[in-house]
């Protein structure tokens, strides 16, 4: 991947790249590609029926969301999401259909009322990696 392609990819996901010219060529300064979920504590979600880890960076929020069959999303979510099911199976209910997702499936849900949705775990544990815009 060229530096231009790498910079374009970094910009698309909201990572800031800073380069400095050194005697040995260009050097990446203070670039942290890692989203350190292992260093982030779990916090309650969905009224305590689920839990999540959240890392905000450069206008994006990276979330690891763990659902169980007891998890209940009381309201329709209208936030858009990009993500990946990393473990388990779940259903996402939309007004017009229900979509079943399994580990390895990606999701791309647009923002807005038309695509409002609610998740429900079908296995003892369903884990999603999500990337959202930071609402601040």
C-alpha positions as CSV (number, residue, x, y, z in Angstrom):
1,X,0.0,0.0,0.0
2,X,1.4,3.4,-0.9
3,X,1.6,6.2,1.6
4,X,-1.2,8.0,-0.3
5,X,-3.4,5.0,-0.1
6,X,-2.5,4.5,3.6
7,X,-3.3,8.2,4.3
8,X,-6.7,7.9,2.4
9,X,-7.6,4.8,4.4
10,X,-6.6,6.4,7.7
11,X,-8.7,9.5,6.8
12,X,-11.7,7.4,6.0
13,X,-11.7,5.8,9.4
14,X,-10.7,9.0,11.2
15,X,-7.1,8.3,12.1
16,X,-4.8,11.2,11.9
17,X,-1.4,10.6,10.3
18,X,1.6,12.8,10.9
19,X,4.8,12.3,9.0
20,X,8.2,13.8,9.5
21,X,11.2,13.7,7.1
22,X,14.2,12.1,8.8
23,X,17.7,11.2,7.5
24,X,16.3,7.7,6.8
25,X,13.2,8.9,5.0
26,X,9.6,9.6,6.1
27,X,8.7,8.5,9.6
28,X,5.3,8.1,11.1
29,X,5.0,10.1,14.3
30,X,2.6,9.3,17.1
31,X,0.4,7.0,15.0
32,X,-1.7,4.6,17.0
33,X,-3.6,2.2,14.8
34,X,-4.6,0.0,17.8
35,X,-8.0,0.4,19.5
36,X,-7.1,-0.9,22.9
37,X,-10.3,-2.8,24.0
38,X,-8.1,-4.9,26.3
39,X,-7.2,-1.8,28.3
40,X,-10.8,-0.6,28.4
41,X,-13.3,-1.6,31.1
42,X,-16.7,-3.1,30.4
43,X,-19.6,-0.7,31.1
44,X,-23.3,-1.5,31.4
45,X,-25.5,-1.0,28.4
46,X,-29.2,-1.3,27.6
47,X,-30.2,-0.8,31.2
48,X,-27.7,-3.3,32.5
49,X,-28.9,-6.2,30.3
50,X,-25.8,-5.9,28.0
51,X,-22.3,-4.5,28.3
52,X,-19.9,-2.6,26.1
53,X,-16.4,-1.3,25.7
54,X,-16.2,2.1,24.1
55,X,-13.1,4.0,22.6
56,X,-13.6,7.4,21.0
57,X,-11.1,8.7,18.6
58,X,-11.0,11.3,15.8
59,X,-14.8,11.7,15.5
60,X,-15.5,7.9,15.6
61,X,-16.6,5.7,18.4
62,X,-15.4,2.1,18.3
63,X,-17.6,-0.2,20.4
64,X,-17.4,-3.8,21.5
65,X,-21.0,-4.7,22.4
66,X,-21.9,-8.0,24.2
67,X,-25.5,-9.1,24.1
68,X,-27.2,-12.1,25.8
69,X,-30.7,-13.4,25.4
70,X,-31.7,-11.3,28.4
71,X,-30.5,-8.1,26.7
72,X,-33.5,-5.9,25.8
73,X,-33.3,-2.8,23.7
74,X,-36.3,-0.8,25.0
75,X,-36.4,1.7,22.2
76,X,-35.8,1.7,18.5
77,X,-32.2,2.7,17.6
78,X,-31.9,5.3,14.8
79,X,-28.1,5.5,14.8
80,X,-26.3,4.2,11.8
81,X,-23.7,1.5,12.4
82,X,-20.9,-0.2,10.5
83,X,-19.7,-3.4,12.2
84,X,-19.0,-7.1,12.4
85,X,-20.4,-9.9,14.4
86,X,-17.4,-11.4,16.1
87,X,-19.1,-14.1,18.2
88,X,-22.5,-15.8,18.4
89,X,-25.7,-15.1,16.5
90,X,-28.3,-12.4,16.7
91,X,-31.4,-11.0,15.0
92,X,-31.8,-7.3,14.2
93,X,-35.4,-6.3,14.0
94,X,-36.3,-3.5,11.5
95,X,-39.8,-2.2,10.9
96,X,-40.2,-4.2,7.7
97,X,-38.1,-7.3,8.3
98,X,-35.8,-9.2,10.7
99,X,-32.3,-10.0,9.7
100,X,-30.3,-12.9,11.2
101,X,-26.5,-12.4,11.6
102,X,-23.8,-14.9,12.6
103,X,-20.1,-14.6,13.6
104,X,-18.2,-13.3,10.5
105,X,-21.2,-11.3,9.1
106,X,-20.7,-7.6,8.6
107,X,-23.5,-5.0,9.0
108,X,-24.1,-1.6,7.5
109,X,-27.2,0.1,8.9
110,X,-27.9,3.6,7.6
111,X,-28.8,6.4,10.1
112,X,-32.4,7.5,10.4
113,X,-36.0,6.5,11.2
114,X,-36.5,4.4,8.1
115,X,-33.8,2.0,9.2
116,X,-34.5,2.0,12.9
117,X,-33.6,-1.3,14.5
118,X,-33.4,-3.4,17.7
119,X,-30.9,-6.3,18.3
120,X,-31.7,-9.6,20.0
121,X,-29.1,-12.3,20.9
122,X,-30.0,-15.8,19.7
123,X,-27.0,-17.4,21.5
124,X,-25.8,-17.2,25.1
125,X,-23.4,-14.5,24.0
126,X,-23.4,-12.4,20.8
127,X,-20.5,-9.9,20.4
128,X,-20.5,-7.1,17.8
129,X,-17.6,-4.7,16.9
130,X,-19.3,-1.4,15.8
131,X,-18.0,1.8,14.4
132,X,-20.2,4.9,14.8
133,X,-19.9,8.6,14.3
134,X,-19.2,10.4,17.6
135,X,-22.3,12.3,18.5
136,X,-20.5,14.2,21.3
